[in-house]
């Protein structure tokens, strides 16, 4: 007796895929549910209240018509203060980079909270000046 699916290998492939993807979805759902049980009700992400602007760089940086961009790595401490600030991408203007670091140190924020406790986190903060 010949199987009804013998001449249709694509059906077997599709059914196999659906079974596999269903098992994967169940596994992901179980993993997600496990982590959500550990999550405290007081959890919240880092919230930047005020990002300080950079002062004027006119006359201090060349090529302003192209614009400037600097990327910083900023440590947001659990105490509500700014920790270490470092440059991950320079702008090409030392004055602008220095002013961006000073501005980042003045950022006001509410720390990230996990399991009801504030935690130290590190985020990327960018500053830019558009061309004139």
Backbone as CSV, one residue per row, in Angstrom:
resi,resn,N_x,N_y,N_z,CA_x,CA_y,CA_z,C_x,C_y,C_z
1,UNK,0.837,-1.177,0.000,0.000,0.000,0.000,0.889,1.250,0.000
2,UNK,0.634,2.114,-0.943,1.456,3.307,-1.107,0.870,4.454,-0.291
3,UNK,1.750,5.203,0.344,1.325,6.340,1.160,0.805,7.451,0.254
4,UNK,-0.167,8.208,0.753,-0.722,9.332,-0.018,0.295,10.466,-0.151
5,UNK,1.297,10.508,0.750,2.298,11.570,0.718,3.540,11.204,-0.080
6,UNK,3.597,10.005,-0.613,4.794,9.525,-1.301,5.171,10.410,-2.489
7,UNK,4.248,10.884,-3.221,4.551,11.700,-4.389,4.629,13.183,-4.073
8,UNK,4.535,13.546,-2.818,4.503,14.963,-2.452,5.531,15.264,-1.343
9,UNK,6.810,15.265,-1.685,7.836,15.496,-0.660,7.774,16.908,-0.066
10,UNK,7.273,17.876,-0.811,7.187,19.236,-0.299,6.226,19.322,0.877
11,UNK,5.205,18.487,0.909,4.262,18.482,2.031,4.979,17.997,3.288
12,UNK,5.802,16.987,3.138,6.554,16.471,4.287,7.496,17.551,4.820
13,UNK,8.122,18.277,3.918,9.036,19.347,4.325,8.267,20.441,5.054
14,UNK,7.128,20.830,4.535,6.323,21.886,5.152,5.827,21.454,6.529
15,UNK,5.312,20.238,6.627,4.823,19.742,7.910,5.967,19.667,8.914
16,UNK,7.133,19.186,8.476,8.300,19.111,9.362,8.685,20.506,9.847
17,UNK,8.667,21.476,8.958,9.003,22.844,9.331,8.007,23.383,10.347
18,UNK,6.723,23.153,10.118,5.705,23.648,11.044,5.851,23.020,12.422
19,UNK,6.138,21.754,12.471,6.329,21.081,13.763,7.561,21.659,14.460
20,UNK,8.652,21.821,13.702,9.881,22.369,14.275,9.676,23.801,14.771
21,UNK,9.021,24.647,13.970,8.813,26.040,14.370,7.864,26.131,15.561
22,UNK,6.894,25.233,15.645,6.005,25.214,16.808,6.753,24.851,18.067
23,UNK,7.661,23.878,17.974,8.475,23.492,19.126,9.390,24.643,19.533
24,UNK,9.932,25.351,18.542,10.784,26.489,18.827,9.987,27.594,19.519
25,UNK,8.782,27.849,19.035,7.934,28.878,19.644,7.603,28.521,21.087
26,UNK,7.344,27.254,21.352,7.071,26.826,22.725,8.299,27.008,23.610
27,UNK,9.467,26.700,23.079,10.700,26.848,23.851,10.980,28.313,24.157
28,UNK,10.793,29.176,23.168,11.009,30.602,23.375,9.988,31.142,24.367
29,UNK,8.751,30.722,24.249,7.711,31.162,25.177,8.017,30.727,26.596
30,UNK,8.492,29.515,26.769,8.835,29.024,28.102,9.996,29.810,28.675
31,UNK,10.977,30.133,27.823,12.125,30.898,28.292,11.693,32.306,28.678
32,UNK,10.849,32.923,27.883,10.366,34.259,28.177,9.558,34.270,29.467
33,UNK,8.696,33.283,29.641,7.898,33.224,30.856,8.777,33.043,32.080
34,UNK,9.847,32.273,31.960,10.757,32.061,33.076,11.438,33.344,33.498
35,UNK,11.841,34.159,32.522,12.522,35.398,32.873,11.539,36.434,33.382
36,UNK,10.301,36.408,32.916,9.350,37.402,33.391,8.954,37.135,34.834
37,UNK,9.048,35.873,35.279,8.758,35.562,36.671,9.819,36.164,37.583
38,UNK,11.051,36.284,37.074,12.131,36.840,37.871,12.089,38.364,37.893
39,UNK,11.385,38.953,36.976,11.331,40.395,36.848,10.519,40.989,38.001
40,UNK,11.109,41.965,38.672,10.400,42.611,39.763,9.420,43.634,39.252
41,UNK,8.444,43.961,40.077,7.439,44.941,39.661,8.032,46.339,39.580
42,UNK,9.152,46.562,40.270,9.768,47.880,40.273,10.768,48.087,39.157
43,UNK,10.856,47.186,38.175,11.821,47.331,37.089,11.449,48.492,36.185
44,UNK,12.456,49.245,35.769,12.248,50.306,34.781,13.571,50.608,34.105
45,UNK,13.511,51.063,32.869,14.748,51.362,32.134,15.367,52.690,32.595
46,UNK,16.598,52.905,32.168,17.260,54.179,32.398,16.430,55.279,31.750
47,UNK,16.252,56.385,32.448,15.479,57.494,31.878,16.330,58.758,31.935
48,UNK,16.655,59.277,30.746,17.403,60.529,30.691,16.399,61.669,30.829
49,UNK,16.593,62.467,31.874,15.682,63.579,32.169,16.073,64.811,31.368
50,UNK,17.384,65.105,31.317,17.851,66.275,30.571,19.242,66.012,30.016
51,UNK,19.357,66.097,28.693,20.649,65.973,28.015,21.130,67.390,27.728
52,UNK,22.213,67.752,28.383,22.738,69.110,28.263,23.280,69.384,26.865
53,UNK,23.030,70.573,26.335,23.552,70.909,25.002,25.024,71.328,25.065
54,UNK,25.652,71.313,23.922,27.041,71.781,23.795,26.995,73.244,23.390
55,UNK,27.902,74.029,23.944,27.981,75.444,23.594,28.439,75.647,22.160
56,UNK,28.547,76.879,21.758,28.939,77.215,20.395,30.366,76.777,20.087
57,UNK,30.549,76.216,18.913,31.880,75.798,18.471,32.353,76.636,17.290
58,UNK,31.577,77.676,16.939,31.932,78.549,15.823,33.269,79.218,16.134
59,UNK,34.185,79.163,15.186,35.499,79.774,15.342,36.506,78.857,16.028
60,UNK,36.052,77.739,16.528,36.959,76.824,17.229,37.193,75.525,16.455
61,UNK,36.334,75.224,15.500,36.466,73.992,14.721,36.393,74.316,13.239
62,UNK,37.242,73.648,12.475,37.206,73.819,11.023,36.158,72.888,10.433
63,UNK,35.824,73.110,9.210,34.896,72.258,8.462,33.524,72.138,9.115
64,UNK,33.039,73.229,9.717,31.711,73.200,10.332,30.608,73.035,9.301
65,UNK,30.902,73.419,8.047,29.879,73.292,7.009,29.508,71.828,6.772
66,UNK,30.398,70.902,7.108,30.110,69.478,6.958,29.392,68.914,8.180
67,UNK,29.484,69.621,9.306,28.878,69.144,10.542,29.865,68.326,11.357
68,UNK,29.564,68.161,12.626,30.416,67.395,13.532,29.580,66.344,14.246
69,UNK,30.201,65.220,14.559,29.519,64.132,15.261,30.521,63.429,16.165
70,UNK,30.169,63.272,17.437,31.001,62.539,18.381,30.116,61.536,19.117
71,UNK,30.648,60.348,19.354,29.919,59.302,20.061,30.663,58.994,21.357
72,UNK,29.923,58.969,22.459,30.513,58.752,23.773,29.967,57.484,24.423
73,UNK,30.756,56.904,25.288,30.325,55.796,26.142,30.176,56.407,27.529
74,UNK,28.945,56.407,28.053,28.655,57.069,29.327,28.167,56.038,30.334
75,UNK,28.754,56.084,31.521,28.364,55.189,32.600,27.371,55.930,33.502
76,UNK,26.161,55.390,33.607,25.108,55.955,34.447,25.086,55.144,35.745
77,UNK,25.595,55.735,36.822,25.738,55.013,38.084,24.403,54.827,38.799
78,UNK,24.334,53.794,39.612,23.125,53.509,40.375,22.830,54.595,41.405
79,UNK,23.810,55.444,41.707,23.638,56.531,42.673,22.967,57.756,42.055
80,UNK,22.770,57.739,40.736,22.165,58.888,40.064,23.197,59.878,39.544
81,UNK,24.465,59.482,39.580,25.537,60.339,39.078,26.146,59.717,37.830
82,UNK,26.850,60.555,37.066,27.554,60.078,35.873,28.915,59.550,36.309
83,UNK,29.264,58.376,35.812,30.565,57.777,36.103,31.553,58.102,35.009
84,UNK,32.147,57.082,34.445,33.168,57.240,33.417,32.543,57.664,32.086
85,UNK,33.200,58.602,31.413,32.791,59.043,30.079,34.002,58.908,29.167
86,UNK,33.824,58.211,28.046,34.930,58.059,27.101,34.407,58.215,25.677
87,UNK,35.299,58.601,24.802,34.944,58.804,23.394,35.089,57.486,22.650
88,UNK,34.053,57.109,21.904,34.133,55.914,21.062,34.296,56.284,19.590
89,UNK,33.921,57.513,19.230,34.127,58.012,17.859,34.386,59.506,17.929
90,UNK,35.569,59.917,17.508,35.936,61.332,17.571,35.286,62.105,16.436
91,UNK,35.148,63.415,16.654,34.511,64.265,15.652,35.514,64.860,14.668
92,UNK,36.771,64.927,15.078,37.778,65.597,14.254,38.090,66.986,14.783
93,UNK,37.354,67.417,15.793,37.597,68.704,16.435,37.740,68.454,17.934
94,UNK,38.955,68.621,18.441,39.220,68.346,19.860,38.342,69.186,20.780
95,UNK,38.110,70.436,20.429,37.288,71.316,21.267,35.863,70.761,21.368
96,UNK,35.292,70.349,20.256,33.932,69.800,20.249,33.867,68.524,21.093
97,UNK,34.861,67.653,20.951,34.903,66.406,21.725,34.953,66.698,23.221
98,UNK,35.808,67.649,23.620,35.933,68.022,25.030,34.631,68.602,25.564
99,UNK,33.981,69.451,24.782,32.712,70.037,25.201,31.600,68.977,25.306
100,UNK,31.649,67.987,24.429,30.668,66.900,24.489,30.842,66.101,25.783
101,UNK,32.080,65.848,26.178,32.341,65.131,27.432,31.823,65.941,28.615
102,UNK,32.085,67.252,28.608,31.594,68.119,29.688,30.070,68.098,29.751
103,UNK,29.426,68.159,28.580,27.957,68.138,28.538,27.422,66.797,29.040
104,UNK,28.078,65.705,28.666,27.626,64.380,29.109,27.722,64.248,30.623
105,UNK,28.721,64.860,31.230,28.872,64.797,32.689,27.759,65.562,33.412
106,UNK,27.045,66.442,32.673,25.950,67.212,33.263,24.569,66.601,32.989
107,UNK,24.513,65.447,32.334,23.235,64.802,32.038,22.519,64.480,33.354
108,UNK,21.230,64.752,33.380,20.384,64.405,34.533,19.574,63.181,34.132
109,UNK,19.524,62.192,35.018,18.846,60.948,34.683,18.309,60.263,35.920
110,UNK,17.443,59.303,35.662,16.924,58.414,36.687,17.516,57.042,36.372
111,UNK,18.228,56.407,37.331,18.918,55.152,37.017,17.974,54.009,36.670
112,UNK,18.515,53.054,35.945,17.769,51.840,35.634,17.538,51.080,36.927
113,UNK,16.352,50.433,37.017,16.011,49.663,38.208,15.708,48.228,37.792
114,UNK,16.365,47.284,38.478,16.121,45.853,38.265,15.838,45.227,39.613
115,UNK,14.791,44.433,39.692,14.393,43.752,40.925,14.255,44.749,42.076
116,UNK,13.781,45.945,41.746,13.543,46.956,42.764,14.779,47.726,43.212
117,UNK,15.945,47.412,42.652,17.189,48.078,43.041,17.788,48.834,41.857
118,UNK,18.285,50.075,42.080,18.954,50.792,40.992,20.255,50.083,40.619
119,UNK,20.565,50.087,39.319,21.776,49.443,38.823,22.566,50.407,37.934
120,UNK,23.863,50.186,37.865,24.743,50.962,36.994,24.632,50.415,35.580
121,UNK,24.468,51.299,34.600,24.387,50.886,33.200,25.287,51.790,32.357
122,UNK,25.653,51.296,31.203,26.466,52.068,30.275,25.692,52.200,28.973
123,UNK,25.645,53.400,28.449,24.928,53.666,27.205,25.775,54.540,26.286
124,UNK,25.434,54.494,25.007,26.054,55.366,24.010,25.272,56.672,23.972
125,UNK,25.991,57.771,23.979,25.381,59.094,23.874,26.084,59.820,22.736
126,UNK,25.309,60.356,21.807,25.868,61.054,20.641,25.569,62.543,20.722
127,UNK,26.504,63.329,20.239,26.318,64.774,20.080,26.691,65.119,18.655
128,UNK,25.933,66.043,18.074,26.249,66.451,16.705,25.891,67.929,16.508
129,UNK,26.565,68.522,15.540,26.271,69.880,15.104,26.111,69.791,13.599
130,UNK,24.986,70.281,13.098,24.727,70.243,11.652,25.559,71.303,10.954
131,UNK,25.812,71.073,9.683,26.542,72.036,8.888,25.775,73.332,8.738
132,UNK,26.490,74.399,8.501,25.854,75.725,8.393,25.579,76.062,6.952
